[in-house]
Amino acid sequence: MQKILGCMRKAITEFDLIENGDRVAVGVSGGKDSLVMLKGLIQLRDFIGIDYDLVAVTLDPCFGGVPGDYSPVERLCEENGIEYILERTRIGEIVFDVRKEKHPCSLCAKLRRGALHKATQTAGCNKVALGHHFNDAVETFVMNLFVEGRIGCFAPKSYLDRRDITVIRPLVFATESEIKHAAYRNGLEIVKSKCPADGNTKREEIKRALAAQEKLDRGFTDRIFGAMRRAGIDGWGIKEEEDRK
């Protein structure tokens, strides 16, 4: 986890993601990204020098009307003394059975965001942590550019004034391969997604295309990420040392 902790510490410090007194809701789907993020935020409290509380929150979409088994997440929280909130929702039913969406990801993401933000407020948290990583950022930028015809990406940190909560992404400097390695080395038990659209989305197409180009041109994704940072797109700008003091 040392590599991951270093990446998370850099993100937290550079983008001022967490401050003393914060109560952070950690969105935990049960996938590798969110589990590694939760593990990292737990360990960072021991040495980062910031006093903050954690609450793990899982939203079960109940795909096919069947509740998911999130006992591995519950055990991880129990072992580390973290409060755990599991909310069963009708998101899967609404997206796939009621609306029968041909392109379900957009609506699903919108419903999940709303439910997570509400759960964050109910838990008395002022921040919510999402497990988006380095590769997610590059993929989102490329999707926005080539699919929607615009330049943009999600931000490392964004304040939602209507909810009075701040969304943070502590894993943005960690690559997906580093996260996979950390999950394996730490024996984290993954909850496999049961989403009917899993692995068959536009994002997956972009992911495969970027991976193929990276094999042909090593450093390709790093250069895209670097361009995003140098251009200062959506809060990704590189802060000068004096600005961080």
BAFI-3210 file (N, C-alpha, C; in Angstrom, 3 decimals, decimal comma, padded with zeros to 6 digits):
// residues 245
n [1|2|3|4|5|6|7|8|9|10|11|12|13|14|15|16|17|18|19|20|21|22|23|24|25|26|27|28|29|30|31|32|33|34|35|36|37|38|39|40|41|42|43|44|45|46|47|48|49|50|51|52|53|54|55|56|57|58|59|60|61|62|63|64|65|66|67|68|69|70|71|72|73|74|75|76|77|78|79|80|81|82|83|84|85|86|87|88|89|90|91|92|93|94|95|96|97|98|99|100|101|102|103|104|105|106|107|108|109|110|111|112|113|114|115|116|117|118|119|120|121|122|123|124|125|126|127|128|129|130|131|132|133|134|135|136|137|138|139|140|141|142|143|144|145|146|147|148|149|150|151|152|153|154|155|156|157|158|159|160|161|162|163|164|165|166|167|168|169|170|171|172|173|174|175|176|177|178|179|180|181|182|183|184|185|186|187|188|189|190|191|192|193|194|195|196|197|198|199|200|201|202|203|204|205|206|207|208|209|210|211|212|213|214|215|216|217|218|219|220|221|222|223|224|225|226|227|228|229|230|231|232|233|234|235|236|237|238|239|240|241|242|243|244|245]
n.u [000,813|002,152|002,839|000,304|-000,556|001,257|000,489|-002,124|-001,663|-000,294|-002,312|-004,264|-002,849|-002,018|-004,431|-005,919|-007,802|-008,755|-009,407|-008,708|-011,127|-012,974|-015,669|-015,880|-017,668|-017,242|-017,606|-018,371|-018,374|-017,658|-015,934|-012,512|-011,289|-012,725|-012,463|-009,685|-009,285|-010,747|-009,277|-006,840|-007,476|-008,082|-005,583|-003,990|-004,760|-003,190|-000,743|-000,761|-001,281|-003,695|-006,821|-009,543|-012,804|-014,286|-016,859|-018,202|-020,061|-022,400|-024,283|-026,703|-027,653|-029,429|-029,722|-031,806|-033,664|-032,601|-031,001|-027,611|-024,601|-022,759|-021,094|-018,244|-017,338|-018,546|-017,230|-014,599|-014,920|-015,767|-013,489|-011,773|-012,976|-014,794|-017,668|-020,418|-022,629|-025,248|-027,311|-030,188|-031,395|-033,617|-032,419|-031,329|-033,662|-035,184|-033,583|-033,083|-035,395|-037,784|-037,363|-035,916|-033,427|-031,440|-028,925|-027,689|-025,852|-025,603|-028,059|-028,055|-025,709|-026,453|-028,628|-027,333|-025,476|-027,184|-028,416|-026,184|-025,206|-027,335|-027,281|-024,821|-025,297|-027,259|-025,745|-024,323|-022,022|-019,534|-018,062|-017,610|-016,025|-014,830|-013,856|-012,374|-009,647|-006,315|-006,390|-009,135|-009,566|-008,167|-009,542|-012,111|-011,643|-010,909|-013,254|-015,101|-014,013|-014,007|-016,493|-018,495|-017,616|-016,356|-014,124|-013,101|-013,285|-013,919|-013,493|-010,741|-011,627|-014,685|-017,197|-020,506|-022,982|-025,745|-026,150|-024,386|-022,009|-018,755|-017,193|-014,638|-011,666|-009,485|-007,774|-006,694|-004,065|-003,155|-002,562|-004,602|-003,441|-001,695|-003,530|-004,889|-002,792|-002,345|-004,785|-004,693|-002,320|-003,044|-005,060|-007,749|-011,195|-013,061|-016,197|-017,996|-019,285|-022,704|-023,935|-025,875|-024,834|-022,149|-018,836|-019,528|-019,677|-019,436|-017,318|-015,706|-014,922|-013,332|-011,387|-010,140|-009,158|-007,316|-005,546|-004,534|-003,223|-001,332|000,326|001,527|002,734|004,463|003,786|001,823|-000,737|000,169|001,075|-001,277|-002,561|-000,722|-001,027|-003,632|-003,214|-001,334|-002,853|-004,705|-007,333|-010,585|-009,895|-007,537|-005,075|-001,538|-000,320|001,655|004,457|004,389|001,700|000,610|001,262]
n.v [-001,220|001,135|002,677|003,507|004,940|007,032|008,301|009,063|010,734|012,808|013,809|014,627|016,599|018,397|019,221|020,013|018,240|017,050|018,193|019,179|017,997|017,166|015,096|012,318|010,758|007,723|006,508|003,283|000,805|-001,781|-002,645|-002,876|-000,311|001,405|-000,034|-000,093|002,645|003,167|001,591|002,915|005,526|004,908|004,015|006,271|008,075|007,592|008,843|011,158|013,563|014,896|015,346|013,438|011,952|008,845|007,406|004,641|004,150|002,289|001,874|-000,206|-001,295|-003,289|-005,085|-006,741|-007,015|-008,282|-008,299|-007,306|-008,981|-007,665|-008,344|-008,677|-006,013|-005,019|-006,548|-005,602|-002,977|-003,407|-004,618|-002,477|-000,578|001,200|003,070|001,716|002,061|000,662|000,936|-000,155|000,146|001,116|001,445|-000,252|-001,564|000,619|001,667|-000,529|-002,182|-000,649|001,829|000,748|001,404|002,009|002,989|002,822|003,896|006,693|007,556|005,811|006,621|009,212|008,775|007,318|009,208|011,163|009,661|008,957|011,448|012,313|010,341|010,965|013,462|012,703|011,096|012,958|013,984|016,115|015,836|013,774|010,925|009,695|006,928|007,460|007,156|007,777|006,713|006,765|009,509|010,288|008,755|009,877|012,503|012,017|010,787|012,909|014,657|013,274|012,038|013,766|016,152|018,226|019,973|018,822|017,503|015,479|017,042|017,107|017,967|019,229|021,546|021,212|023,310|023,199|020,991|021,381|019,970|018,543|017,048|014,705|013,263|011,126|009,282|010,133|010,343|007,799|004,893|002,532|-000,015|000,017|000,159|-002,277|-004,011|-003,302|-004,042|-006,809|-007,506|-006,802|-008,489|-007,849|-008,409|-008,576|-007,322|-008,471|-006,761|-006,818|-005,611|-005,446|-004,166|-004,176|-003,976|-003,525|-000,896|002,583|003,773|001,552|000,952|003,173|002,810|000,426|001,292|003,277|001,707|000,054|001,935|002,817|000,609|000,710|003,171|004,068|005,871|007,445|007,908|009,223|011,610|012,778|013,193|014,941|017,136|017,911|018,807|020,882|022,631|023,324|022,381|022,230|022,412|020,967|022,130|022,661|023,439|026,094|025,921|027,854|028,407|026,278|026,475]
n.w [000,000|000,136|-002,133|-003,012|-000,760|-000,842|-003,235|-002,548|-000,384|-001,662|-003,363|-001,487|-000,123|-002,184|-003,401|-001,269|-000,046|002,330|005,625|009,042|011,318|009,456|008,394|006,651|004,127|002,657|-000,454|-001,139|-003,338|-003,357|-005,203|-006,474|-006,538|-004,746|-002,371|-001,943|-001,693|000,678|002,510|002,302|003,252|005,863|006,851|006,414|008,360|010,529|010,208|008,628|009,776|009,953|011,411|011,052|010,494|009,400|007,400|005,948|003,013|001,252|-001,647|-002,665|-005,758|-006,251|-008,507|-010,810|-008,871|-006,726|-003,628|-003,054|-001,907|000,492|002,524|002,710|002,660|004,937|006,888|006,625|007,497|010,147|011,230|011,278|012,802|011,610|010,894|009,151|006,481|004,766|002,102|000,578|-002,697|-005,448|-007,820|-009,840|-010,744|-011,685|-013,758|-015,550|-015,670|-015,464|-016,919|-018,980|-020,260|-023,109|-023,147|-020,336|-018,451|-017,950|-016,709|-014,511|-013,166|-012,472|-010,726|-008,717|-007,809|-006,707|-004,639|-003,100|-002,295|-000,727|001,284|002,372|003,553|005,414|007,087|008,419|007,307|005,854|003,606|000,692|-000,481|-003,532|-005,626|-008,012|-010,260|-011,665|-014,353|-014,825|-014,921|-017,253|-019,164|-018,935|-019,778|-022,479|-023,420|-023,141|-024,988|-027,537|-027,712|-026,745|-027,727|-026,308|-024,080|-021,060|-017,672|-014,741|-011,522|-009,144|-006,714|-005,667|-004,801|-003,744|-003,739|-003,400|-001,849|000,142|000,516|-000,090|-002,811|-003,087|-004,532|-003,724|-005,001|-007,401|-008,364|-008,502|-010,427|-012,276|-012,419|-010,241|-008,188|-008,493|-007,851|-005,171|-004,015|-004,343|-002,933|-000,355|000,213|-000,213|-000,327|-003,100|-004,189|-006,706|-009,513|-010,504|-012,543|-015,475|-017,702|-017,412|-018,518|-021,113|-022,215|-023,329|-022,029|-021,516|-024,103|-024,689|-022,730|-023,596|-026,055|-025,299|-023,810|-025,811|-027,424|-025,616|-025,442|-027,915|-027,850|-025,405|-022,452|-023,418|-022,154|-019,889|-020,966|-021,866|-019,431|-018,284|-020,000|-019,349|-016,767|-017,086|-018,575|-016,753|-016,530|-015,250|-012,458|-012,308|-012,410|-011,910|-008,855|-007,639|-005,416|-003,337|-003,224|-001,959|000,639]
ca.u [000,000|002,983|002,700|-001,031|-000,585|001,995|-000,360|-003,253|-001,151|000,002|-003,580|-004,883|-002,066|-002,001|-005,752|-006,596|-009,005|-009,237|-008,921|-009,038|-012,534|-013,845|-016,313|-015,865|-018,408|-016,463|-018,471|-017,752|-019,189|-017,173|-014,915|-011,125|-010,944|-013,302|-011,914|-008,325|-009,418|-011,144|-008,121|-005,840|-007,925|-007,960|-004,169|-003,427|-005,078|-002,160|000,499|-000,840|-001,343|-005,008|-007,803|-010,810|-013,593|-014,707|-018,082|-018,297|-021,444|-022,642|-025,617|-026,947|-028,634|-030,356|-029,957|-032,708|-034,481|-031,932|-030,010|-026,239|-023,909|-021,650|-020,502|-016,809|-017,163|-018,944|-016,160|-013,462|-015,255|-015,767|-012,096|-011,071|-013,756|-015,405|-019,119|-020,790|-024,028|-025,647|-028,662|-030,749|-032,108|-034,337|-031,751|-031,260|-035,011|-035,596|-032,786|-033,151|-036,708|-038,830|-036,999|-035,331|-032,485|-030,498|-027,621|-028,072|-024,832|-025,848|-029,132|-027,609|-024,762|-027,211|-029,386|-026,379|-024,946|-028,206|-028,594|-024,975|-025,155|-028,340|-026,764|-023,724|-025,910|-027,933|-024,708|-023,676|-020,697|-019,381|-017,357|-017,818|-014,850|-015,095|-012,646|-011,837|-008,185|-005,601|-006,903|-010,498|-009,479|-007,773|-010,649|-013,203|-011,227|-010,977|-014,672|-015,711|-013,478|-014,356|-017,896|-019,359|-017,082|-016,019|-012,927|-013,458|-013,106|-014,328|-012,478|-010,249|-012,389|-015,751|-018,181|-021,894|-023,617|-027,131|-026,090|-023,409|-020,998|-017,638|-016,805|-013,179|-011,193|-008,115|-006,966|-006,472|-002,678|-002,852|-003,005|-005,438|-002,577|-001,213|-004,662|-005,080|-001,703|-002,582|-005,931|-004,233|-001,330|-003,690|-006,094|-009,081|-012,202|-013,828|-017,603|-018,105|-020,457|-023,714|-024,594|-026,047|-024,060|-020,749|-017,900|-020,058|-020,038|-018,567|-016,087|-014,875|-014,332|-012,257|-010,342|-009,415|-008,436|-006,165|-004,597|-003,884|-002,301|-000,249|001,253|002,265|003,425|004,569|003,730|000,731|-001,724|000,842|001,143|-002,628|-002,773|000,127|-001,640|-004,773|-002,706|-000,714|-003,915|-005,522|-008,732|-011,485|-009,240|-006,384|-003,852|-000,416|-000,136|003,012|004,776|003,951|000,244|000,189|001,667]
ca.v [000,000|002,338|003,478|004,096|005,947|008,192|008,980|009,672|011,853|013,892|014,398|015,301|017,797|019,344|019,750|020,332|017,409|016,752|019,119|018,815|018,074|016,646|013,790|011,933|009,578|007,037|005,705|001,963|-000,085|-003,149|-002,885|-002,698|001,095|001,957|-000,744|000,404|004,006|003,087|001,092|003,980|006,608|004,397|003,990|007,625|008,802|007,336|009,609|012,304|014,798|015,516|014,665|013,316|010,745|008,142|006,603|003,945|004,121|001,464|001,920|-001,442|-001,066|-004,425|-005,484|-007,879|-007,086|-009,144|-007,574|-007,772|-009,426|-006,759|-008,766|-008,391|-004,599|-004,893|-007,110|-004,675|-001,839|-003,882|-004,855|-001,204|000,326|002,222|002,997|001,263|002,269|-000,040|001,324|-000,857|001,090|000,567|001,993|-001,280|-001,769|001,814|001,825|-001,641|-002,813|000,343|002,702|-000,081|002,283|001,408|003,471|002,982|004,419|008,087|007,618|005,092|007,483|010,337|008,285|006,951|010,452|011,754|008,825|009,040|012,779|012,329|009,499|011,723|014,456|011,999|010,588|014,092|014,188|017,319|015,472|012,411|010,492|008,762|006,170|007,668|007,157|008,400|006,253|007,275|010,917|010,345|008,215|010,853|013,604|011,558|010,606|014,223|015,260|012,589|011,624|014,927|017,309|019,311|019,783|018,845|016,291|015,695|017,762|016,394|018,458|020,129|021,880|021,190|024,276|022,811|019,961|021,829|018,926|018,618|015,763|014,600|012,056|010,943|008,324|010,625|010,178|006,362|004,221|001,356|-001,170|000,141|-000,151|-003,730|-004,637|-003,059|-004,852|-008,196|-007,651|-006,627|-009,508|-007,244|-009,267|-007,754|-007,640|-008,366|-006,045|-007,607|-004,726|-006,086|-003,457|-004,175|-004,417|-003,263|000,518|003,467|003,940|000,374|001,106|004,157|002,173|-000,517|002,056|003,902|000,645|-000,380|002,991|002,844|-000,461|001,164|004,431|004,111|007,228|008,148|008,386|010,195|012,896|013,356|013,672|016,113|018,245|018,337|019,532|022,139|023,518|023,711|022,057|021,801|022,287|020,071|022,901|022,377|024,561|026,481|025,530|028,853|028,386|025,163|026,728]
ca.w [000,000|000,265|-003,346|-002,975|000,299|-001,330|-004,223|-001,855|000,409|-002,599|-003,802|-000,345|000,171|-003,305|-003,698|-000,001|-000,063|003,685|006,646|010,419|011,680|008,403|008,515|005,241|003,679|001,622|-001,297|-001,316|-004,166|-003,164|-006,212|-006,028|-006,364|-003,524|-001,217|-001,733|-001,185|002,081|003,251|002,338|004,135|007,236|007,230|006,384|009,605|011,539|010,059|007,732|010,553|009,813|012,254|010,336|010,727|008,192|007,370|004,659|002,525|000,072|-002,231|-003,399|-006,826|-006,265|-009,888|-010,924|-007,670|-005,741|-002,812|-003,185|-000,693|000,791|003,793|002,778|003,011|006,341|007,719|006,585|008,359|011,534|011,633|011,423|013,630|010,761|010,760|007,814|006,107|003,552|001,704|-000,567|-003,548|-006,603|-008,996|-010,876|-011,276|-012,430|-014,982|-016,489|-015,774|-015,681|-018,031|-020,046|-020,927|-024,053|-022,684|-018,924|-017,541|-017,585|-015,711|-013,314|-012,460|-011,913|-009,569|-007,666|-007,231|-005,845|-003,453|-002,282|-001,679|000,339|002,368|002,977|004,432|006,510|007,995|009,068|006,712|005,032|002,384|000,193|-001,251|-004,629|-005,956|-009,359|-010,262|-012,784|-015,642|-014,957|-015,312|-018,665|-019,954|-018,925|-020,649|-023,866|-023,736|-023,318|-026,207|-028,775|-027,737|-026,537|-028,425|-025,383|-023,274|-019,649|-016,876|-013,357|-010,753|-007,959|-005,578|-006,103|-003,759|-004,203|-002,858|-003,102|-000,804|001,143|000,721|-001,029|-003,406|-003,212|-005,209|-003,211|-005,766|-008,764|-008,794|-008,510|-011,646|-012,056|-012,171|-008,864|-007,315|-008,584|-007,100|-003,744|-003,595|-004,269|-001,871|000,945|000,373|-000,151|-000,956|-004,035|-004,464|-008,165|-010,009|-011,195|-013,506|-016,785|-018,732|-017,025|-019,548|-022,457|-022,203|-024,093|-021,245|-021,737|-025,434|-024,558|-021,922|-024,454|-027,070|-024,640|-023,455|-027,049|-027,840|-024,639|-025,812|-029,094|-027,560|-023,947|-021,927|-024,103|-021,177|-019,019|-021,661|-021,839|-018,051|-018,120|-020,726|-018,539|-015,609|-017,528|-019,047|-015,597|-016,811|-014,167|-011,157|-012,364|-012,543|-011,019|-007,941|-007,271|-004,043|-002,371|-003,144|-001,113|002,021]
c.u [000,842|002,854|001,362|-001,112|000,154|001,175|-001,517|-002,808|-000,855|-001,281|-004,239|-004,179|-002,179|-003,355|-006,566|-007,898|-009,606|-008,591|-009,309|-010,540|-013,487|-014,439|-016,596|-016,678|-017,627|-017,410|-017,805|-018,698|-018,853|-016,150|-013,534|-010,796|-011,445|-012,755|-010,491|-008,365|-009,789|-009,977|-007,061|-006,222|-007,853|-006,510|-003,563|-003,675|-003,984|-000,945|000,392|-000,937|-002,637|-006,012|-009,142|-011,487|-014,033|-016,009|-018,140|-019,763|-021,528|-024,089|-025,805|-028,002|-029,716|-030,728|-030,811|-033,596|-033,868|-030,907|-028,623|-025,650|-022,676|-020,989|-018,986|-016,517|-017,484|-017,853|-014,960|-013,705|-015,229|-014,352|-011,345|-011,865|-014,400|-016,919|-019,467|-022,289|-024,291|-027,096|-029,076|-031,572|-032,849|-033,681|-031,691|-032,602|-035,440|-034,881|-033,057|-034,557|-037,826|-038,531|-036,440|-034,359|-031,556|-029,066|-027,770|-027,103|-025,129|-026,907|-028,714|-026,675|-025,477|-027,977|-028,459|-025,784|-025,937|-028,379|-027,387|-024,871|-026,159|-027,864|-025,636|-024,263|-026,542|-026,938|-023,962|-022,280|-020,672|-018,628|-017,690|-016,660|-015,252|-013,780|-012,119|-010,319|-007,631|-006,191|-008,336|-010,485|-009,148|-008,905|-011,803|-012,888|-011,375|-012,430|-015,352|-015,277|-014,045|-015,820|-018,833|-018,852|-016,791|-014,766|-013,308|-013,231|-013,738|-013,190|-011,982|-011,070|-013,453|-016,785|-019,574|-022,705|-025,052|-027,197|-025,212|-022,462|-019,927|-017,277|-015,288|-012,810|-009,725|-007,213|-006,513|-005,026|-002,262|-003,382|-003,839|-004,583|-002,031|-002,309|-004,933|-004,039|-001,928|-003,733|-005,523|-003,292|-001,953|-004,853|-007,498|-010,067|-013,144|-015,262|-017,819|-019,409|-021,401|-024,494|-024,691|-025,208|-022,564|-019,872|-018,360|-020,542|-019,072|-017,250|-015,156|-014,207|-013,138|-011,081|-009,489|-008,582|-007,186|-005,101|-003,831|-002,863|-001,108|000,787|002,127|003,164|003,466|004,618|002,608|-000,276|-001,110|000,874|-000,230|-002,899|-001,956|-000,445|-002,838|-004,308|-002,113|-001,751|-004,824|-006,996|-009,460|-010,774|-008,019|-005,056|-002,797|-000,168|001,342|003,225|004,256|002,440|-000,231|000,531|000,554]
c.v [001,264|003,256|004,207|005,199|007,216|009,000|009,710|010,881|013,060|014,592|015,197|016,615|018,837|019,993|020,081|019,538|017,185|017,704|018,614|018,997|017,555|015,299|013,345|010,657|008,962|006,160|004,384|001,044|-001,550|-003,536|-002,550|-001,245|001,632|001,268|-000,278|001,831|003,999|002,641|002,185|005,107|006,192|004,478|005,386|008,387|008,656|008,252|010,875|013,634|015,573|014,682|014,619|011,993|010,150|007,392|005,948|003,821|003,287|001,616|000,664|-001,175|-002,140|-004,814|-006,746|-008,047|-007,909|-008,332|-008,170|-008,186|-008,550|-007,089|-008,545|-006,938|-004,389|-005,414|-006,171|-003,488|-002,233|-004,057|-003,564|-000,155|001,468|002,011|002,634|001,420|001,571|000,309|000,541|000,143|000,353|001,026|000,975|-001,500|-000,597|001,897|000,722|-002,217|-001,819|001,191|001,941|000,735|001,517|001,794|003,824|003,744|005,838|008,202|006,952|005,962|008,645|009,924|007,933|008,189|011,065|010,988|008,921|010,390|012,889|011,521|010,208|012,755|013,790|011,498|011,712|014,356|015,468|017,055|014,039|012,069|009,452|008,150|006,332|007,814|007,847|008,020|006,709|008,718|011,053|009,851|009,205|012,029|013,220|011,348|011,941|014,850|014,608|012,148|012,833|016,189|018,492|018,955|019,887|017,502|016,536|016,373|016,905|016,750|019,423|020,308|021,922|022,096|023,902|021,774|020,376|020,695|019,083|017,217|015,747|013,256|011,815|010,047|008,846|010,513|008,709|005,731|002,988|000,125|-001,157|-000,223|-001,654|-004,459|-004,487|-003,909|-006,308|-008,410|-007,546|-007,585|-008,958|-008,097|-008,413|-008,254|-007,413|-007,683|-006,990|-006,755|-005,413|-005,446|-003,497|-004,736|-004,145|-001,826|001,323|003,680|002,755|000,428|002,055|003,565|001,243|000,218|002,711|002,872|000,167|000,645|003,070|001,764|-000,046|002,357|004,630|005,566|008,057|008,729|009,402|011,577|013,577|013,952|014,935|017,333|018,796|019,204|020,880|023,145|023,971|023,446|021,600|021,525|021,399|020,808|022,548|023,602|024,836|026,171|026,547|028,867|027,303|025,382|027,425]
c.w [000,000|-000,946|-003,354|-001,932|-000,124|-002,324|-003,538|-001,038|-000,482|-003,026|-002,680|-000,039|-000,939|-003,552|-002,446|000,140|001,318|004,674|008,026|010,675|010,627|008,808|007,081|005,003|002,529|000,811|-001,632|-002,087|-003,905|-004,209|-005,693|-005,716|-005,024|-002,270|-000,906|-001,192|000,298|002,948|003,397|003,274|005,606|007,693|007,299|007,682|010,650|011,407|009,214|008,479|010,402|010,609|011,526|010,667|009,393|008,418|005,993|004,260|001,249|-000,363|-003,072|-004,470|-006,882|-007,697|-009,936|-009,712|-006,555|-004,949|-002,984|-001,847|-000,474|002,126|003,836|003,161|004,486|007,271|007,767|007,504|009,831|012,054|011,913|012,213|012,861|010,697|009,310|007,588|004,782|003,242|000,462|-001,387|-004,669|-007,909|-010,144|-011,542|-012,157|-013,772|-016,003|-016,694|-016,097|-016,912|-019,242|-020,918|-021,871|-023,694|-021,205|-018,038|-017,052|-016,501|-014,418|-012,483|-011,784|-010,660|-008,409|-007,000|-006,261|-004,541|-002,521|-001,584|-000,533|001,546|003,111|003,963|005,651|007,548|008,704|008,560|005,876|003,739|001,996|-000,729|-002,288|-005,106|-007,362|-009,310|-011,511|-014,138|-015,887|-015,446|-016,796|-019,555|-020,047|-019,834|-022,124|-024,301|-024,000|-024,642|-027,468|-028,863|-027,641|-027,218|-027,532|-024,601|-021,800|-018,992|-015,514|-012,613|-009,585|-006,719|-006,091|-004,999|-004,374|-003,284|-002,504|-001,993|000,365|001,528|-000,366|-001,502|-003,590|-003,846|-004,840|-004,050|-007,127|-009,257|-008,851|-009,791|-011,303|-011,754|-010,749|-007,873|-007,318|-007,747|-005,601|-003,223|-003,411|-003,081|-000,480|001,163|000,470|-000,951|-001,798|-004,161|-005,957|-008,567|-010,748|-012,194|-014,866|-017,894|-018,465|-018,142|-020,965|-022,565|-023,065|-023,366|-021,445|-023,111|-025,377|-023,793|-022,775|-025,505|-026,485|-024,284|-024,684|-027,518|-026,900|-024,952|-026,999|-028,794|-026,046|-023,458|-022,527|-023,096|-020,213|-019,666|-021,712|-020,462|-017,802|-018,815|-019,957|-017,381|-016,026|-018,009|-017,909|-015,784|-015,550|-012,842|-011,128|-012,432|-011,511|-010,158|-007,707|-005,790|-003,042|-002,203|-002,198|000,349|002,788]
res [m|q|k|i|l|g|c|m|r|k|a|i|t|e|f|d|l|i|e|n|g|d|r|v|a|v|g|v|s|g|g|k|d|s|l|v|m|l|k|g|l|i|q|l|r|d|f|i|g|i|d|y|d|l|v|a|v|t|l|d|p|c|f|g|g|v|p|g|d|y|s|p|v|e|r|l|c|e|e|n|g|i|e|y|i|l|e|r|t|r|i|g|e|i|v|f|d|v|r|k|e|k|h|p|c|s|l|c|a|k|l|r|r|g|a|l|h|k|a|t|q|t|a|g|c|n|k|v|a|l|g|h|h|f|n|d|a|v|e|t|f|v|m|n|l|f|v|e|g|r|i|g|c|f|a|p|k|s|y|l|d|r|r|d|i|t|v|i|r|p|l|v|f|a|t|e|s|e|i|k|h|a|a|y|r|n|g|l|e|i|v|k|s|k|c|p|a|d|g|n|t|k|r|e|e|i|k|r|a|l|a|a|q|e|k|l|d|r|g|f|t|d|r|i|f|g|a|m|r|r|a|g|i|d|g|w|g|i|k|e|e|e|d|r|k]
***
